[in-house]
Amino acid sequence: MANTKSAAKRARQTVTRTLANRRTATTVKNNLKKVRAAIASGNKAAATAAAQTFISSIDKAVKTGRVHRNSASRHKSTIDKALSKLA
């Protein structure tokens, strides 16, 4: 238990931020799984649509500081290369 008012406030803020971070990370990971599944199936249209959703979600996560920009760039580059290999 927190000993001061400021420590109690920081504990409350941590809970709120942890939930927001977890929600964002889950969304990004689920979208990445959908893109990978669509690429594995070979359906270019579905893969492109899933990639757009994934890129949008990861860019929002970068903008709020929840994902590092280099990590996001690496993921987007890998997805882009995989999409270009689809016929």
Phi and psi in radians as a Rosetta constraint file:
Dihedral C 1 N 2 CA 2 C 2 CIRCULARHARMONIC -1.255 0.35
Dihedral N 2 CA 2 C 2 N 3 CIRCULARHARMONIC 2.509 0.35
Dihedral C 2 N 3 CA 3 C 3 CIRCULARHARMONIC -1.626 0.35
Dihedral N 3 CA 3 C 3 N 4 CIRCULARHARMONIC -0.345 0.35
Dihedral C 3 N 4 CA 4 C 4 CIRCULARHARMONIC -2.238 0.35
Dihedral N 4 CA 4 C 4 N 5 CIRCULARHARMONIC 2.874 0.35
Dihedral C 4 N 5 CA 5 C 5 CIRCULARHARMONIC -1.103 0.35
Dihedral N 5 CA 5 C 5 N 6 CIRCULARHARMONIC -0.684 0.35
Dihedral C 5 N 6 CA 6 C 6 CIRCULARHARMONIC -1.184 0.35
Dihedral N 6 CA 6 C 6 N 7 CIRCULARHARMONIC -0.633 0.35
Dihedral C 6 N 7 CA 7 C 7 CIRCULARHARMONIC -1.186 0.35
Dihedral N 7 CA 7 C 7 N 8 CIRCULARHARMONIC -0.644 0.35
Dihedral C 7 N 8 CA 8 C 8 CIRCULARHARMONIC -1.133 0.35
Dihedral N 8 CA 8 C 8 N 9 CIRCULARHARMONIC -0.724 0.35
Dihedral C 8 N 9 CA 9 C 9 CIRCULARHARMONIC -1.111 0.35
Dihedral N 9 CA 9 C 9 N 10 CIRCULARHARMONIC -0.749 0.35
Dihedral C 9 N 10 CA 10 C 10 CIRCULARHARMONIC -1.088 0.35
Dihedral N 10 CA 10 C 10 N 11 CIRCULARHARMONIC -0.640 0.35
Dihedral C 10 N 11 CA 11 C 11 CIRCULARHARMONIC -1.135 0.35
Dihedral N 11 CA 11 C 11 N 12 CIRCULARHARMONIC -0.715 0.35
Dihedral C 11 N 12 CA 12 C 12 CIRCULARHARMONIC -1.135 0.35
Dihedral N 12 CA 12 C 12 N 13 CIRCULARHARMONIC -0.750 0.35
Dihedral C 12 N 13 CA 13 C 13 CIRCULARHARMONIC -1.101 0.35
Dihedral N 13 CA 13 C 13 N 14 CIRCULARHARMONIC -0.669 0.35
Dihedral C 13 N 14 CA 14 C 14 CIRCULARHARMONIC -1.093 0.35
Dihedral N 14 CA 14 C 14 N 15 CIRCULARHARMONIC -0.732 0.35
Dihedral C 14 N 15 CA 15 C 15 CIRCULARHARMONIC -1.066 0.35
Dihedral N 15 CA 15 C 15 N 16 CIRCULARHARMONIC -0.815 0.35
Dihedral C 15 N 16 CA 16 C 16 CIRCULARHARMONIC -1.098 0.35
Dihedral N 16 CA 16 C 16 N 17 CIRCULARHARMONIC -0.793 0.35
Dihedral C 16 N 17 CA 17 C 17 CIRCULARHARMONIC -1.196 0.35
Dihedral N 17 CA 17 C 17 N 18 CIRCULARHARMONIC -0.644 0.35
Dihedral C 17 N 18 CA 18 C 18 CIRCULARHARMONIC -1.088 0.35
Dihedral N 18 CA 18 C 18 N 19 CIRCULARHARMONIC -0.741 0.35
Dihedral C 18 N 19 CA 19 C 19 CIRCULARHARMONIC -1.108 0.35
Dihedral N 19 CA 19 C 19 N 20 CIRCULARHARMONIC -0.746 0.35
Dihedral C 19 N 20 CA 20 C 20 CIRCULARHARMONIC -1.147 0.35
Dihedral N 20 CA 20 C 20 N 21 CIRCULARHARMONIC -0.737 0.35
Dihedral C 20 N 21 CA 21 C 21 CIRCULARHARMONIC -1.127 0.35
Dihedral N 21 CA 21 C 21 N 22 CIRCULARHARMONIC -0.738 0.35
Dihedral C 21 N 22 CA 22 C 22 CIRCULARHARMONIC -1.138 0.35
Dihedral N 22 CA 22 C 22 N 23 CIRCULARHARMONIC -0.708 0.35
Dihedral C 22 N 23 CA 23 C 23 CIRCULARHARMONIC -1.079 0.35
Dihedral N 23 CA 23 C 23 N 24 CIRCULARHARMONIC -0.785 0.35
Dihedral C 23 N 24 CA 24 C 24 CIRCULARHARMONIC -1.149 0.35
Dihedral N 24 CA 24 C 24 N 25 CIRCULARHARMONIC -0.784 0.35
Dihedral C 24 N 25 CA 25 C 25 CIRCULARHARMONIC -1.104 0.35
Dihedral N 25 CA 25 C 25 N 26 CIRCULARHARMONIC -0.680 0.35
Dihedral C 25 N 26 CA 26 C 26 CIRCULARHARMONIC -1.133 0.35
Dihedral N 26 CA 26 C 26 N 27 CIRCULARHARMONIC -0.749 0.35
Dihedral C 26 N 27 CA 27 C 27 CIRCULARHARMONIC -1.072 0.35
Dihedral N 27 CA 27 C 27 N 28 CIRCULARHARMONIC -0.808 0.35
Dihedral C 27 N 28 CA 28 C 28 CIRCULARHARMONIC -1.096 0.35
Dihedral N 28 CA 28 C 28 N 29 CIRCULARHARMONIC -0.794 0.35
Dihedral C 28 N 29 CA 29 C 29 CIRCULARHARMONIC -1.137 0.35
Dihedral N 29 CA 29 C 29 N 30 CIRCULARHARMONIC -0.715 0.35
Dihedral C 29 N 30 CA 30 C 30 CIRCULARHARMONIC -1.138 0.35
Dihedral N 30 CA 30 C 30 N 31 CIRCULARHARMONIC -0.715 0.35
Dihedral C 30 N 31 CA 31 C 31 CIRCULARHARMONIC -1.142 0.35
Dihedral N 31 CA 31 C 31 N 32 CIRCULARHARMONIC -0.648 0.35
Dihedral C 31 N 32 CA 32 C 32 CIRCULARHARMONIC -1.123 0.35
Dihedral N 32 CA 32 C 32 N 33 CIRCULARHARMONIC -0.715 0.35
Dihedral C 32 N 33 CA 33 C 33 CIRCULARHARMONIC -1.090 0.35
Dihedral N 33 CA 33 C 33 N 34 CIRCULARHARMONIC -0.697 0.35
Dihedral C 33 N 34 CA 34 C 34 CIRCULARHARMONIC -1.131 0.35
Dihedral N 34 CA 34 C 34 N 35 CIRCULARHARMONIC -0.694 0.35
Dihedral C 34 N 35 CA 35 C 35 CIRCULARHARMONIC -1.131 0.35
Dihedral N 35 CA 35 C 35 N 36 CIRCULARHARMONIC -0.823 0.35
Dihedral C 35 N 36 CA 36 C 36 CIRCULARHARMONIC -1.079 0.35
Dihedral N 36 CA 36 C 36 N 37 CIRCULARHARMONIC -0.684 0.35
Dihedral C 36 N 37 CA 37 C 37 CIRCULARHARMONIC -1.152 0.35
Dihedral N 37 CA 37 C 37 N 38 CIRCULARHARMONIC -0.723 0.35
Dihedral C 37 N 38 CA 38 C 38 CIRCULARHARMONIC -1.154 0.35
Dihedral N 38 CA 38 C 38 N 39 CIRCULARHARMONIC -0.667 0.35
Dihedral C 38 N 39 CA 39 C 39 CIRCULARHARMONIC -1.176 0.35
Dihedral N 39 CA 39 C 39 N 40 CIRCULARHARMONIC -0.707 0.35
Dihedral C 39 N 40 CA 40 C 40 CIRCULARHARMONIC -1.137 0.35
Dihedral N 40 CA 40 C 40 N 41 CIRCULARHARMONIC -0.566 0.35
Dihedral C 40 N 41 CA 41 C 41 CIRCULARHARMONIC -1.295 0.35
Dihedral N 41 CA 41 C 41 N 42 CIRCULARHARMONIC -0.361 0.35
Dihedral C 41 N 42 CA 42 C 42 CIRCULARHARMONIC 1.533 0.35
Dihedral N 42 CA 42 C 42 N 43 CIRCULARHARMONIC 0.074 0.35
Dihedral C 42 N 43 CA 43 C 43 CIRCULARHARMONIC -1.502 0.35
Dihedral N 43 CA 43 C 43 N 44 CIRCULARHARMONIC 1.845 0.35
Dihedral C 43 N 44 CA 44 C 44 CIRCULARHARMONIC -1.166 0.35
Dihedral N 44 CA 44 C 44 N 45 CIRCULARHARMONIC -0.681 0.35
Dihedral C 44 N 45 CA 45 C 45 CIRCULARHARMONIC -1.128 0.35
Dihedral N 45 CA 45 C 45 N 46 CIRCULARHARMONIC -0.805 0.35
Dihedral C 45 N 46 CA 46 C 46 CIRCULARHARMONIC -1.157 0.35
Dihedral N 46 CA 46 C 46 N 47 CIRCULARHARMONIC -0.673 0.35
Dihedral C 46 N 47 CA 47 C 47 CIRCULARHARMONIC -1.149 0.35
Dihedral N 47 CA 47 C 47 N 48 CIRCULARHARMONIC -0.694 0.35
Dihedral C 47 N 48 CA 48 C 48 CIRCULARHARMONIC -1.143 0.35
Dihedral N 48 CA 48 C 48 N 49 CIRCULARHARMONIC -0.749 0.35
Dihedral C 48 N 49 CA 49 C 49 CIRCULARHARMONIC -1.122 0.35
Dihedral N 49 CA 49 C 49 N 50 CIRCULARHARMONIC -0.753 0.35
Dihedral C 49 N 50 CA 50 C 50 CIRCULARHARMONIC -1.145 0.35
Dihedral N 50 CA 50 C 50 N 51 CIRCULARHARMONIC -0.643 0.35
Dihedral C 50 N 51 CA 51 C 51 CIRCULARHARMONIC -1.135 0.35
Dihedral N 51 CA 51 C 51 N 52 CIRCULARHARMONIC -0.698 0.35
Dihedral C 51 N 52 CA 52 C 52 CIRCULARHARMONIC -1.087 0.35
Dihedral N 52 CA 52 C 52 N 53 CIRCULARHARMONIC -0.735 0.35
Dihedral C 52 N 53 CA 53 C 53 CIRCULARHARMONIC -1.116 0.35
Dihedral N 53 CA 53 C 53 N 54 CIRCULARHARMONIC -0.760 0.35
Dihedral C 53 N 54 CA 54 C 54 CIRCULARHARMONIC -1.101 0.35
Dihedral N 54 CA 54 C 54 N 55 CIRCULARHARMONIC -0.799 0.35
Dihedral C 54 N 55 CA 55 C 55 CIRCULARHARMONIC -1.099 0.35
Dihedral N 55 CA 55 C 55 N 56 CIRCULARHARMONIC -0.694 0.35
Dihedral C 55 N 56 CA 56 C 56 CIRCULARHARMONIC -1.094 0.35
Dihedral N 56 CA 56 C 56 N 57 CIRCULARHARMONIC -0.788 0.35
Dihedral C 56 N 57 CA 57 C 57 CIRCULARHARMONIC -1.192 0.35
Dihedral N 57 CA 57 C 57 N 58 CIRCULARHARMONIC -0.675 0.35
Dihedral C 57 N 58 CA 58 C 58 CIRCULARHARMONIC -1.286 0.35
Dihedral N 58 CA 58 C 58 N 59 CIRCULARHARMONIC -0.568 0.35
Dihedral C 58 N 59 CA 59 C 59 CIRCULARHARMONIC -1.149 0.35
Dihedral N 59 CA 59 C 59 N 60 CIRCULARHARMONIC -0.661 0.35
Dihedral C 59 N 60 CA 60 C 60 CIRCULARHARMONIC -1.150 0.35
Dihedral N 60 CA 60 C 60 N 61 CIRCULARHARMONIC -0.662 0.35
Dihedral C 60 N 61 CA 61 C 61 CIRCULARHARMONIC -1.161 0.35
Dihedral N 61 CA 61 C 61 N 62 CIRCULARHARMONIC -0.632 0.35
Dihedral C 61 N 62 CA 62 C 62 CIRCULARHARMONIC -1.185 0.35
Dihedral N 62 CA 62 C 62 N 63 CIRCULARHARMONIC -0.729 0.35
Dihedral C 62 N 63 CA 63 C 63 CIRCULARHARMONIC -1.064 0.35
Dihedral N 63 CA 63 C 63 N 64 CIRCULARHARMONIC -0.601 0.35
Dihedral C 63 N 64 CA 64 C 64 CIRCULARHARMONIC -1.601 0.35
Dihedral N 64 CA 64 C 64 N 65 CIRCULARHARMONIC -0.005 0.35
Dihedral C 64 N 65 CA 65 C 65 CIRCULARHARMONIC 1.467 0.35
Dihedral N 65 CA 65 C 65 N 66 CIRCULARHARMONIC 0.290 0.35
Dihedral C 65 N 66 CA 66 C 66 CIRCULARHARMONIC -1.603 0.35
Dihedral N 66 CA 66 C 66 N 67 CIRCULARHARMONIC -0.310 0.35
Dihedral C 66 N 67 CA 67 C 67 CIRCULARHARMONIC -2.295 0.35
Dihedral N 67 CA 67 C 67 N 68 CIRCULARHARMONIC 2.430 0.35
Dihedral C 67 N 68 CA 68 C 68 CIRCULARHARMONIC -1.223 0.35
Dihedral N 68 CA 68 C 68 N 69 CIRCULARHARMONIC 2.481 0.35
Dihedral C 68 N 69 CA 69 C 69 CIRCULARHARMONIC -1.145 0.35
Dihedral N 69 CA 69 C 69 N 70 CIRCULARHARMONIC -0.569 0.35
Dihedral C 69 N 70 CA 70 C 70 CIRCULARHARMONIC -1.218 0.35
Dihedral N 70 CA 70 C 70 N 71 CIRCULARHARMONIC -0.643 0.35
Dihedral C 70 N 71 CA 71 C 71 CIRCULARHARMONIC -1.125 0.35
Dihedral N 71 CA 71 C 71 N 72 CIRCULARHARMONIC -0.761 0.35
Dihedral C 71 N 72 CA 72 C 72 CIRCULARHARMONIC -1.108 0.35
Dihedral N 72 CA 72 C 72 N 73 CIRCULARHARMONIC -0.743 0.35
Dihedral C 72 N 73 CA 73 C 73 CIRCULARHARMONIC -1.085 0.35
Dihedral N 73 CA 73 C 73 N 74 CIRCULARHARMONIC -0.725 0.35
Dihedral C 73 N 74 CA 74 C 74 CIRCULARHARMONIC -1.097 0.35
Dihedral N 74 CA 74 C 74 N 75 CIRCULARHARMONIC -0.775 0.35
Dihedral C 74 N 75 CA 75 C 75 CIRCULARHARMONIC -1.092 0.35
Dihedral N 75 CA 75 C 75 N 76 CIRCULARHARMONIC -0.782 0.35
Dihedral C 75 N 76 CA 76 C 76 CIRCULARHARMONIC -1.126 0.35
Dihedral N 76 CA 76 C 76 N 77 CIRCULARHARMONIC -0.681 0.35
Dihedral C 76 N 77 CA 77 C 77 CIRCULARHARMONIC -1.121 0.35
Dihedral N 77 CA 77 C 77 N 78 CIRCULARHARMONIC -0.765 0.35
Dihedral C 77 N 78 CA 78 C 78 CIRCULARHARMONIC -1.098 0.35
Dihedral N 78 CA 78 C 78 N 79 CIRCULARHARMONIC -0.755 0.35
Dihedral C 78 N 79 CA 79 C 79 CIRCULARHARMONIC -1.130 0.35
Dihedral N 79 CA 79 C 79 N 80 CIRCULARHARMONIC -0.726 0.35
Dihedral C 79 N 80 CA 80 C 80 CIRCULARHARMONIC -1.096 0.35
Dihedral N 80 CA 80 C 80 N 81 CIRCULARHARMONIC -0.738 0.35
Dihedral C 80 N 81 CA 81 C 81 CIRCULARHARMONIC -1.110 0.35
Dihedral N 81 CA 81 C 81 N 82 CIRCULARHARMONIC -0.733 0.35
Dihedral C 81 N 82 CA 82 C 82 CIRCULARHARMONIC -1.150 0.35
Dihedral N 82 CA 82 C 82 N 83 CIRCULARHARMONIC -0.652 0.35
Dihedral C 82 N 83 CA 83 C 83 CIRCULARHARMONIC -1.169 0.35
Dihedral N 83 CA 83 C 83 N 84 CIRCULARHARMONIC -0.637 0.35
Dihedral C 83 N 84 CA 84 C 84 CIRCULARHARMONIC -1.221 0.35
Dihedral N 84 CA 84 C 84 N 85 CIRCULARHARMONIC -0.414 0.35
Dihedral C 84 N 85 CA 85 C 85 CIRCULARHARMONIC -1.383 0.35
Dihedral N 85 CA 85 C 85 N 86 CIRCULARHARMONIC -0.330 0.35
Dihedral C 85 N 86 CA 86 C 86 CIRCULARHARMONIC -1.208 0.35
Dihedral N 86 CA 86 C 86 N 87 CIRCULARHARMONIC 2.487 0.35
